Amino acid sequence: MKKGQFSRDWSLLKLARTWEPRDIGGEVIERVMQEGRPEAVMSILHVIGDIGFEDGQKAKERMPPFMQPSEIIESTLLVAGVETERQDGEDGLTITVNLDAHGLFGYPFSMAEPAAAYVTGFVRAVTEGAAVTRAGNHLQILF
């Protein structure tokens, strides 16, 4: 049976009211991270780290020259809503990043692995020689 114009328009109107376009990229990354082959996972983490590096370069270029790398990193993470802890110790300044922060730059960075890859790439671009280590769901950045 063929629908009439009114029926078609009514159906389209109902669809338009309930349509919620969504970005499935995060879901794809999450599934590959959980179910993918190790080579695929490493490739994705490498790409995410490269994106973090590129974003770090852009952030560093936008900041005034007197800003210290630690300030750029802290301010970026603060704006992103990421929990950090700063410690001035004998070895130097350490920033601890909580990877459990579910809002870290949006989905899929609510997962610890992509978040760690992104932040590590960002840190590499902004600093010269800072050591980044991971302990559980925390990253430690030693300047």
N, CA and C of each residue as an Amber inpcrd file, in Angstrom:
protein
   429
   0.8470000  -1.1660000   0.0000000   0.0000000   0.0000000   0.0000000
   0.8970000   1.2360000   0.0000000   0.5800000   2.1840000  -0.8470000
   1.3720000   3.4020000  -0.9700000   0.8570000   4.4620000  -0.0060000
   1.7780000   5.1040000   0.6790000   1.3950000   6.1490000   1.6260000
   1.0910000   7.4400000   0.8760000   0.1780000   8.1970000   1.4260000
  -0.1270000   9.5050000   0.8680000   0.8700000  10.5380000   1.3570000
   0.8330000  11.7240000   0.7970000   1.7600000  12.8080000   1.1410000
   1.6640000  13.1800000   2.6150000   0.4220000  13.2680000   3.1360000
   0.2560000  13.6330000   4.5430000   0.8940000  12.5860000   5.4470000
   0.6500000  11.3320000   5.1450000   1.1990000  10.2490000   5.9530000
   2.7250000  10.2700000   5.9190000   3.2860000  10.4960000   4.7450000
   4.7450000  10.5670000   4.6010000   5.3050000  11.7370000   5.3930000
   4.6870000  12.8970000   5.2590000   5.1410000  14.0880000   5.9800000
   5.0320000  13.8830000   7.4890000   3.9470000  13.2380000   7.9390000
   3.7640000  12.9770000   9.3580000   4.8690000  12.0560000   9.8730000
   5.1990000  11.0200000   9.1060000   6.2690000  10.0960000   9.4910000
   7.6080000  10.8050000   9.5570000   7.8880000  11.6560000   8.5960000
   9.1450000  12.4100000   8.6080000   9.2130000  13.3590000   9.7980000
   8.0820000  13.9890000  10.1150000   8.0420000  14.8890000  11.2590000
   8.3250000  14.1340000  12.5540000   7.7250000  12.9540000  12.7130000
   7.9820000  12.1390000  13.9020000   9.4450000  11.7230000  13.9780000
  10.0090000  11.3350000  12.8460000  11.4210000  10.9630000  12.8110000
  12.3050000  12.1530000  13.1740000  12.0010000  13.3250000  12.6330000
  12.8110000  14.5160000  12.8960000  12.7910000  14.8920000  14.3730000
  11.6830000  14.6590000  15.0380000  11.5790000  14.9950000  16.4660000
  12.4160000  14.0700000  17.3400000  12.5770000  12.8340000  16.9040000
  13.3000000  11.8690000  17.7340000  14.7180000  11.6070000  17.2380000
  15.0850000  12.1620000  16.1060000  16.4150000  11.9250000  15.5280000
  17.4800000  12.5620000  16.4060000  18.4700000  11.7760000  16.7600000
  19.5870000  12.2790000  17.5470000  20.8700000  11.8360000  16.8770000
  21.4080000  12.6740000  15.9770000  22.6690000  12.2710000  15.3440000
  23.7480000  12.1250000  16.4150000  24.6220000  11.1920000  16.1970000
  25.6680000  10.9590000  17.1830000  26.9640000  10.6080000  16.4880000
  28.0180000  10.8590000  17.2000000  29.3500000  10.5390000  16.7150000
  29.6870000   9.1300000  17.2050000  29.8920000   8.2130000  16.2830000
  30.1760000   6.8330000  16.6830000  31.6700000   6.5580000  16.7900000
  32.4940000   7.5700000  16.5200000  33.9400000   7.3790000  16.5670000
  34.4150000   6.8770000  17.9160000  33.8520000   7.4150000  18.9810000
  34.2380000   6.9870000  20.3170000  33.9000000   5.5320000  20.5770000
  32.7230000   5.1230000  20.1060000  32.3340000   3.7280000  20.2850000
  33.2400000   2.7910000  19.5070000  33.6300000   3.2140000  18.3100000
  34.5290000   2.3940000  17.5000000  35.8580000   2.2230000  18.2190000
  36.4090000   3.3330000  18.7100000  37.6910000   3.2550000  19.4160000
  37.5650000   2.3720000  20.6550000  36.4760000   2.5450000  21.4020000
  36.3010000   1.7450000  22.6160000  36.2440000   0.2560000  22.2900000
  35.5050000  -0.0990000  21.2440000  35.4000000  -1.5220000  20.8890000
  36.7310000  -2.0810000  20.3990000  37.4380000  -1.2970000  19.6040000
  38.7370000  -1.7840000  19.1300000  39.6990000  -1.9180000  20.3040000
  39.6490000  -0.9750000  21.2350000  40.5260000  -1.0520000  22.4040000
  40.2170000  -2.3070000  23.2260000  38.9510000  -2.6760000  23.3160000
  38.5620000  -3.8190000  24.1370000  38.6600000  -5.1490000  23.3930000
  38.3330000  -5.1440000  22.0950000  38.2060000  -6.4000000  21.3740000
  39.2190000  -6.5700000  20.2430000  39.9470000  -5.5190000  19.9210000
  40.8180000  -5.5500000  18.7620000  42.1230000  -6.2850000  18.9840000
  42.7810000  -6.5520000  17.8800000  44.1010000  -7.1770000  17.9430000
  45.0940000  -6.1910000  18.5520000  46.1220000  -6.6830000  19.2130000
  47.1080000  -5.7960000  19.8400000  47.7220000  -4.7930000  18.8600000
  47.9260000  -5.1950000  17.6000000  48.4960000  -4.2690000  16.6110000
  47.5460000  -3.1040000  16.3470000  46.2470000  -3.3930000  16.2790000
  45.2560000  -2.3400000  16.0460000  45.1980000  -1.3870000  17.2280000
  45.2380000  -1.9460000  18.4360000  45.2110000  -1.1210000  19.6460000
  46.4340000  -0.2020000  19.6800000  47.6050000  -0.7500000  19.3940000
  48.8260000   0.0630000  19.4150000  48.7780000   1.1490000  18.3420000
  48.2410000   0.8400000  17.1850000  48.1200000   1.8280000  16.1150000
  47.2050000   2.9770000  16.5300000  46.0850000   2.6410000  17.1490000
  45.1580000   3.6820000  17.6000000  45.7970000   4.5470000  18.6730000
  46.4750000   3.9260000  19.6220000  47.1330000   4.6970000  20.6830000
  48.2260000   5.5900000  20.1100000  48.9190000   5.1160000  19.0890000
  49.9430000   5.9260000  18.4280000  49.3120000   7.1530000  17.7620000
  48.1980000   6.9640000  17.0870000  47.5070000   8.0820000  16.4340000
  47.0080000   9.0740000  17.4810000  46.4450000   8.5710000  18.5710000
  45.9600000   9.4560000  19.6370000  47.1170000  10.2410000  20.2400000
  48.2590000   9.5950000  20.4340000  49.4420000  10.2940000  20.9390000
  49.9020000  11.3730000  19.9780000  49.8540000  11.0920000  18.6710000
  50.2180000  12.0950000  17.6630000  49.2680000  13.2900000  17.6990000
  47.9790000  13.0170000  17.8810000  47.0010000  14.1070000  17.9770000
  47.2730000  14.9380000  19.2250000  47.5930000  14.2900000  20.3290000
  47.9580000  15.0130000  21.5500000  49.1830000  15.8780000  21.3330000
  50.1680000  15.3450000  20.5920000  51.3830000  16.0970000  20.2900000
  51.0470000  17.3340000  19.4550000  50.2190000  17.1620000  18.4290000
  49.8250000  18.2860000  17.5740000  49.0670000  19.3430000  18.3800000
  48.1560000  18.9050000  19.2480000  47.4260000  19.8470000  20.0920000
  48.3660000  20.5620000  21.0540000  49.3580000  19.8490000  21.5660000
  50.3440000  20.4640000  22.4530000  51.1640000  21.5290000  21.7400000
  51.5560000  21.2560000  20.5060000  52.2890000  22.2520000  19.7190000
  51.4470000  23.5070000  19.5130000  50.1800000  23.3300000  19.1840000
  49.2880000  24.4780000  18.9760000  49.1180000  25.2740000  20.2650000
  48.9490000  24.5730000  21.3800000  48.7890000  25.2550000  22.6670000
  50.0400000  26.0470000  23.0110000  51.1980000  25.4560000  22.7880000
  52.4590000  26.1340000  23.1010000  52.6440000  27.3830000  22.2400000
  52.2570000  27.3130000  20.9720000  52.3700000  28.4560000  20.0700000
  51.4570000  29.6050000  20.4850000  50.2960000  29.2800000  21.0520000
  49.3320000  30.3200000  21.4380000  49.6920000  31.0060000  22.7460000
  50.5180000  30.3880000  23.5480000  50.8300000  30.9340000  24.8670000
  51.9560000  31.9570000  24.7890000  51.9250000  32.9190000  25.7050000
  53.0170000  33.8900000  25.7460000  54.3370000  33.2020000  26.1110000
  55.4590000  33.7360000  25.6460000  56.7480000  33.0670000  25.8640000
  57.1420000  32.9060000  27.3320000  56.5980000  33.7130000  28.2190000
  56.9890000  33.6180000  29.6290000  56.2890000  32.4650000  30.3560000
  55.2830000  31.8480000  29.7420000  54.5910000  30.7340000  30.4010000
  55.4680000  29.5000000  30.4080000  55.5670000  28.8960000  31.5610000
  56.3430000  27.6790000  31.7310000  55.5520000  26.4800000  31.1900000
  56.2400000  25.4600000  30.6940000  55.5340000  24.2720000  30.2020000
  54.5830000  23.6620000  31.2410000  54.9960000  23.6500000  32.4970000
  54.1230000  23.0840000  33.5300000  52.8240000  23.8760000  33.6500000
  52.9020000  25.1950000  33.4790000  51.7050000  26.0370000  33.5590000
  50.7770000  25.7820000  32.3690000  51.3560000  25.5690000  31.1980000
  50.5430000  25.2810000  30.0120000  49.8010000  23.9610000  30.2050000
  50.5100000  22.9600000  30.6950000  49.8980000  21.6460000  30.8960000
  48.8220000  21.7130000  31.9800000  49.1570000  22.3250000  33.1040000
  48.1850000  22.4290000  34.1950000  46.9400000  23.1880000  33.7740000
  47.1280000  24.3070000  33.0770000  45.9710000  25.1040000  32.6790000
  45.1010000  24.3630000  31.6730000  45.7190000  23.6390000  30.7470000
  44.9480000  22.8680000  29.7670000  44.1290000  21.7840000  30.4580000
  44.7560000  21.0710000  31.3720000  44.0430000  20.0160000  32.0870000
  42.9480000  20.5880000  32.9850000  43.2130000  21.7350000  33.5860000
  42.2120000  22.3850000  34.4270000  40.9840000  22.7650000  33.6080000
  41.2150000  23.3720000  32.4470000  40.1130000  23.7630000  31.5710000
  39.3320000  22.5360000  31.1080000  40.0110000  21.4210000  30.8970000
  39.3610000  20.1850000  30.4560000  38.6400000  19.4810000  31.6010000
  38.7900000  19.9740000  32.8140000  38.1150000  19.3640000  33.9510000
  38.8040000  18.1260000  34.4790000  40.1100000  18.0560000  34.2880000
  40.8730000  16.8960000  34.7170000  41.5070000  17.1800000  36.0770000
  41.3750000  16.2230000  36.9550000  41.9330000  16.3470000  38.2960000
  43.4540000  16.1650000  38.2440000  44.1690000  17.1310000  38.7700000
  45.6290000  17.0440000  38.8400000  46.0910000  17.3970000  40.2470000
  47.2990000  16.9840000  40.5450000  47.9170000  17.3420000  41.8140000
  49.3420000  17.7710000  41.5290000  49.7220000  18.9280000  42.0520000
  51.0580000  19.4780000  41.8290000  51.8840000  19.3070000  43.0920000
  53.1240000  18.8030000  42.9060000  54.0170000  18.6290000  44.0480000
  55.3940000  19.1660000  43.6790000  55.8870000  20.0610000  44.5050000
  57.2540000  20.5460000  44.3500000  58.1350000  19.7270000  45.2780000
  58.9840000  18.8970000  44.7040000  59.8350000  18.0250000  45.5060000
  61.3020000  18.2810000  45.2400000  62.1420000  17.4860000  45.8710000
  63.5900000  17.6150000  45.7070000  64.0240000  17.3090000  44.2790000
  63.3150000  16.3730000  43.6390000  63.6520000  15.9940000  42.2640000
  63.1300000  16.9830000  41.2340000  62.2770000  17.8880000  41.6580000
  61.6810000  18.8550000  40.7480000  60.1700000  18.8480000  40.8850000
  59.5320000  19.5130000  39.9660000  58.0770000  19.6210000  39.9710000
  57.4680000  18.3470000  39.3880000  56.4370000  17.8340000  40.0640000
  55.7000000  16.6740000  39.5710000  54.2200000  17.0260000  39.5040000
  53.6140000  16.7170000  38.3670000  52.1670000  16.8600000  38.2150000
  51.5990000  15.4570000  38.0470000  50.6450000  15.1160000  38.8980000
  49.9780000  13.8220000  38.8090000  48.6050000  14.0430000  38.1890000
  48.3250000  13.2940000  37.1280000  47.0710000  13.4120000  36.3890000
  46.2120000  12.1970000  36.6860000  44.9720000  12.4430000  37.0910000
  44.0330000  11.3650000  37.3790000  43.3530000  10.9480000  36.0790000
  43.6380000   9.7380000  35.5960000  43.0470000   9.2490000  34.3520000
  41.6330000   8.7140000  34.5460000  41.1480000   8.6720000  35.7880000
  39.7730000   8.2410000  36.0420000  38.7720000   9.3420000  35.7380000
  39.2620000  10.5310000  35.4640000  38.3710000  11.6520000  35.1800000
  37.6040000  11.3450000  33.9000000  36.3300000  11.1050000  34.0310000
  35.5500000  10.6460000  32.8820000  35.3150000  11.7350000  31.8490000
  35.5560000  12.9640000  32.1700000  35.3360000  14.0260000  31.2000000
  36.5920000  14.4500000  30.4680000  37.6470000  13.6680000  30.5390000
  38.9160000  14.0680000  29.9480000  38.7930000  14.2440000  28.4440000
  38.6270000  15.4680000  28.0150000  38.5510000  15.8110000  26.5980000
  37.4120000  15.0930000  25.8890000  36.4620000  14.5770000  26.6060000
  35.3140000  13.9260000  25.9830000  35.5610000  12.4680000  25.6590000
  34.4920000  11.8150000  25.3010000  34.5260000  10.4060000  24.9220000
  35.3510000  10.2870000  23.6580000  36.2320000   9.3660000  23.4500000
  36.5070000   8.1510000  24.1920000  37.6140000   8.3120000  25.2140000
  37.9910000   9.5600000  25.5300000  39.1050000   9.7430000  26.4360000
  38.7070000   9.5080000  27.8800000  37.4920000   9.0100000  28.0960000
  37.1190000   8.5870000  29.4390000  37.7660000   7.2380000  29.7480000
  38.3290000   6.5930000  28.7230000  39.0850000   5.3570000  28.9160000
  40.5250000   5.7380000  29.2550000  41.1450000   5.0050000  30.1430000
  42.4810000   5.3680000  30.6250000  43.5490000   5.2900000  29.5340000
  43.5200000   4.2670000  28.7000000  44.5840000   4.1030000  27.6920000
  44.6210000   5.2530000  26.6910000  43.4970000   5.6000000  26.0430000
  43.5530000   6.7390000  25.1200000  43.8990000   8.0480000  25.8280000
  43.4060000   8.2200000  27.0570000  43.7150000   9.4350000  27.8040000
  45.2040000   9.5390000  28.0700000  45.8250000   8.4370000  28.4750000
  47.2650000   8.4250000  28.7490000  48.0530000   8.7230000  27.4790000
  47.6430000   8.1410000  26.3520000  48.3450000   8.3870000  25.0890000
  48.2390000   9.8530000  24.6810000  47.0570000  10.4340000  24.8160000
  46.8580000  11.8370000  24.4460000  47.6850000  12.7700000  25.3270000
  47.5690000  12.5960000  26.6310000  48.2910000  13.4840000  27.5540000
  49.7960000  13.3320000  27.3690000  50.2800000  12.1250000  27.1630000
  51.7120000  11.9100000  26.9390000  52.1720000  12.6320000  25.6800000
  51.4040000  12.5430000  24.6060000  51.7390000  13.2670000  23.3850000
  51.7320000  14.7650000  23.5980000  50.7440000  15.2540000  24.3270000
  50.6430000  16.6820000  24.6320000  51.8670000  17.1540000  25.4150000
  52.2350000  16.3910000  26.4300000  53.3830000  16.7390000  27.2760000
  54.6740000  16.7630000  26.4490000  54.8570000  15.7740000  25.5800000
  56.0560000  15.7170000  24.7300000  56.1960000  16.9770000  23.8760000
  55.0710000  17.5190000  23.4000000  55.1220000  18.7100000  22.5560000
  55.4170000  19.9680000  23.3590000  54.8850000  20.0480000  24.5590000
  54.9980000  21.2760000  25.3510000  56.3200000  21.3580000  26.1040000
  56.8490000  20.2180000  26.5020000  58.0670000  20.2150000  27.3140000
  59.2300000  19.6240000  26.5460000  60.3610000  19.8750000  27.0550000
  61.5660000  19.2350000  26.5280000  62.1790000  18.4280000  27.6610000
  62.0400000  17.1240000  27.5770000  62.6910000  16.2670000  28.5400000
  61.8990000  15.9070000  29.7750000  60.6320000  16.2610000  29.8480000
  59.8410000  15.8500000  31.0110000  59.6100000  14.3420000  30.9350000
  59.7130000  13.6980000  32.0710000  59.4960000  12.2560000  32.1400000
  58.0360000  11.9880000  32.4810000  57.4060000  11.1110000  31.7050000
  56.0160000  10.7400000  31.9470000  55.9890000   9.2550000  32.2920000
  55.4530000   8.9540000  33.4680000  55.3200000   7.5550000  33.8820000
  53.8670000   7.3050000  34.2740000  53.4840000   6.0530000  34.1400000
  52.1130000   5.6920000  34.4810000  52.1200000   4.7260000  35.6400000
  51.2540000   4.9980000  36.6100000  51.0640000   4.1150000  37.7570000
  49.5590000   3.9320000  37.9310000  49.0440000   2.7950000  37.4790000
  47.6030000   2.5460000  37.5650000  46.8400000   3.5250000  36.7010000
  45.9160000   4.2310000  37.2970000  45.1240000   5.2140000  36.5720000
  45.6220000   6.6410000  36.7980000  46.9290000   6.7540000  37.0050000
  47.5410000   8.0780000  37.1610000  48.7550000   8.1990000  36.2640000
  48.9340000   9.3810000  35.7220000  50.1660000   9.7180000  35.0120000
  50.9540000  10.6600000  35.8910000  52.2400000  10.4710000  35.9650000
  53.0970000  11.4010000  36.6880000  54.0250000  12.0600000  35.6850000
  54.0200000  13.3870000  35.7070000  54.8700000  14.1750000  34.8240000
  55.9230000  14.8390000  35.6930000  57.1780000  14.4660000  35.4770000
  58.2840000  15.0190000  36.2580000  59.0470000  15.9960000  35.3820000
  59.1040000  17.2490000  35.8210000  59.7870000  18.3060000  35.0600000
  61.2020000  18.4580000  35.5460000
